[in-house]
């Protein structure tokens, strides 16, 4: 057996000697720190709603919304268990509220979105204005705004929560505060924000009350679907996305939230899409219809058949292809606004 090369021995001795001084050699980890292409630890995953829903209902029997503060089952990426995230920058969970319950008020640095999955008649209140929640509605809780949830519905209401929790945690910039009140006082009638900002008009004086976040905190599904339907009839269908639009801040034309981009798309009946990949990992909620997605990283590919209220994640730089025989509508969100602000976002469309 050959003796170790003197240089190798010297290196190992160097590593041992400097370790107590909290030093480590870059050359041993350089390729991992600066990879030739994105190498996310995240994996593709699908959560079937018919399998998740019974656990949500059982949670409603186990703990009240007030006890839990937020009764949510986290959608954890299978490769990141215990980290409370669905991608390395994003959190996702399904929240349940039952008739007569109130999820008490609080505020936090993290920005949040709600996308209503099941049931009507619950509400979200943001800084004195309530909005009724209906399936397919996209609702924003801007950073550091007081918010609470309640239900006047006859049955359970479930929505998808999407937050930038991992991102804020990365920056060590999170603050939170609980409201002394069970629920906040309503000071503006429902629809006030949409009336002020949602008709291609805006106040003559003043700016958005929520800084870089859209002044509209509720985007009704029926209005969004109307736009997709019109484009499907009268505009070219994109070979990768079908008909896809992003939600916008009406004052700036930019993203609705500074850290999370939100999208709604429709795949026409018979759609068989071309592949694409992008650096922003994306979380999807199936609003209606059925379809399939194939997701791969160049070595392994997985195919998921999805239906209404299912959820799935496409990790960064994984090739994805969508198809639907009968047509479907998909909501999605990602960290694209941050990547674009940093100038690092990349996308490839494949034939």
PyMOL commands that set and color helices and strands:
alter all, ss='L'
color gray80, all
select helices_A, chain A and resi 6-19+26-28+30-33+49-62+65-68+78-80+165-171+192-197+221-234+336-342
alter helices_A, ss='H'
color red, helices_A
select strands_A, chain A and resi 45-47+72-74+91-97+102-108+112-118+122-126+129-132+138-141+147-151+157-163+176-178+218-219+243-246+261-267+271-272+276-278+282-289+291-296+301-306+311-314+319-324+328-334+347-349
alter strands_A, ss='S'
color yellow, strands_A
deselect
rebuild
show_as cartoon
